Amino acid sequence: MLRLAPLWVIGTLLAIGVVGCTTSHPGYPPPVEDRGSSVKRLPPPPPPPPASASRPAARPDPQTLPGYENMGKPGYYTVKPGDTMIRIGLDTGQNWRDVARWNKIDNPNLLEVGQVLRIAPPDTTPAPEGVVVRPVTPPSTVQQMGADSKAATAPAVAPVSPAPSSAPIDSDGLSFIWPHNGTISAGFDEAKNKGLDVSGKAGDPVLAAADGKVVYAGSGLRGYGNLVIIKHNNTYLSAYAHNQALLVREDQAVKRGQTIAQMGNSDADQVKLHFEIRRQGKPVDPLKYLPPR
């Protein structure tokens, strides 16, 4: 007959089984302990900043820019995006160093868009806007005007044939010559080409078109390469671009016909001379000032 174990033996075996179930075994993860509310949780991250916080800072108030009180007045210039002191000098017909001195600018590379610069000598009264120098009047036109005028009290001006190497003298006493005898490869176009492009060979001499003073000699104006700018008087200046070598320096006085550079293709796709004449900073057609060839 099968005999049952005593009750105390069965109880002991059951107790041993319960203890074994709560003991971890090698190769198995320990039981998860629930600590309840004793676990410390990190605070949630702050919300992202509003879209307005990432926008760039507003532009400075124009009224805080130097020279604002002179904006729009004759003899003053408002700096535009992309302007440099050299370009401002070319576009206003002034020596860029004079412009820097008149405005007490120590570093010409630091210009602010909207800044207003004086572009006329402090001791002169600028001419009103729109007033320009009278263009050259050919002798034949002067003769016809004298013949047609009923109220003329002086005799008509007799025609004078200009010398082959010089143009008629304009009201400022200037007489321009060709800076190079090459073929014109591109004519004047106020919107696309602010002067004449003259073809030639690398190293050909480039001549000063009239007496004057060199106000710039360098390569700091984009699109012009090695550039010479000559100021002839308070009205006219001329520019000679894309040179291979410059033979003059700033502040040097030059004579008409003097070699000032050697033709090249700096900042250009071919060897050429880009020649400009500017009246009060505005480009004009050089063919109206150069002698016929």
C-alpha positions, 0 to 999 in steps of 0.5 A: 500500500502507498503511504502518504508522507506526513503533513510536516514533510509536505509543508517543508518541500513547498517552502523550499520550492517558493524560495527557489522561484525567487532566486535568480539563475545564471543567464537570466535577468534579475527581476524588475524592482518597482520603486514606485514614486521614489524614481526622480524624473527629469523635467521636460525640455523647454519649448522651441523659440518662436519663429520671430526669434530666429529672424535676422536683426532689423536694418539700422535706422537710416537716420543713424547713418553718417550724412543722413541729413544731406541725403538728396542734396546736390553734391552728395551721394548715397551709397548703394549695395556693391559700391566701393570708393573707387567706383564712387569716384569714377561715377561722380567724376572725382578722385576717390582719395578726395572723397575719402578725405572730404568725408573723413574716412580713414578706411575706404573699405568700410562703407555702409549702404545708405551712408551719404558722402560729400562728392564736391569740395567743401569750399565750393557750391555744387551745381544744381542737379541736371546742369551739365557742361555744354557739349562740343559745337563743331565749327560748321554748326557755329557758322550756320548758327551765325548766318541764321541769327538775325539779332547777331551783333558779332560777325559769324565765326569762320569755320576752322578745320581741326588738325588731323591729330586732335578734336575740336577744343570743348568749353573746358579747353580739352582736346582728346586724342585716340588712346590707341589706333586699333579697330573698334570692336564694340561701340558705346552703349549707355546700358551695355558698354559705357565706352569703346572697346579697341582691339590690339596686341598684348603689349601695345602702348596705351596713350593718355587721351588728354593732359591730366592727373592719375587718380587711380592705377590698380585692379580694385574695380571688378570688371575693369582689370588693370585700370588707369583713371585720369582726371583732366579737370573738374568736369572730365575724366577718362578710364583705360581698362584691361591693361597688361601692365600699368606704367603710371602711379596715382597722383602723377601728372601726365601729358596727352599722348604719353604712354600710360599702360600696355594693352592686355586682357586682364579681367577680359576674354580677349586683348583689348582696350576699354576706353571711357570718357566721363563728364561729371561722372556720367559716361558719354560717347567717346566718338563725340570727343575724339577726332575722326580717323 
